[in-house]
Amino acid sequence: MMKLAAICDHDTAVGLQLAGVHEISIPAGDPILSLDQIIQRSDIGVVFVTEKIAKNMGKQLKEFRLTRNLPIIVEIPDKTGHMADHVDFISYLIKRVVGIDIGKKEE
């Protein structure tokens, strides 16, 4: 059975722990080091990463997504909400595969 993990700030960690995520890393320095530790484990299937931390990972996170299928990286907002310039990667992938933007309401 695959486990859930998270790389996030302390406040988000509390909420995720209440939701049942117990593999949590709160990076003190470079968040890529936290991701490197998590991806070495074969029992992790999904990693939640707050948008701000994902932005700090930049190119390394993009390269990881292009070269590995698991774990799936899901970006989530922190307690301040979605970042204004954030691109939801999961919605982007669905749009590429299906051809429909699931995030936009049609009027």
Residue pairs with C-beta under 8 A, 6 or more apart in sequence:
1 43
2 43
2 44
2 45
2 46
2 70
2 71
3 22
3 23
3 43
3 44
3 45
4 20
4 21
4 23
4 44
4 45
4 46
4 47
4 48
5 21
5 23
5 24
5 25
5 38
5 44
5 46
5 47
5 48
5 71
6 12
6 13
6 16
6 21
6 23
6 24
6 25
6 47
6 48
6 49
7 24
7 25
7 26
7 27
7 31
7 34
7 35
7 38
7 47
7 48
7 49
7 50
7 53
8 16
8 24
8 25
8 26
8 48
8 49
8 50
8 53
8 76
8 78
9 26
9 50
9 52
9 53
9 78
10 26
11 78
11 79
12 50
12 76
12 78
12 79
13 24
13 26
15 79
16 24
16 48
17 24
21 48
23 38
23 44
25 34
25 37
25 38
27 33
27 34
27 53
31 49
31 53
31 56
31 57
32 57
32 60
32 61
35 47
35 49
35 57
35 60
35 61
35 64
38 44
38 47
38 71
39 64
39 68
39 71
44 70
44 71
45 70
45 71
45 72
46 71
46 72
46 74
47 71
47 72
47 73
47 74
48 74
48 75
48 76
49 57
49 61
49 73
49 74
49 75
49 76
50 75
50 76
50 77
50 78
51 75
51 76
51 77
51 78
51 82
51 83
51 86
52 78
52 83
54 61
54 73
54 75
55 83
55 86
61 73
64 73
65 73
65 89
73 89
74 89
74 90
75 86
75 88
75 89
75 90
77 83
77 86
88 103
91 101
91 102
91 103
94 100
94 102
95 101
95 102
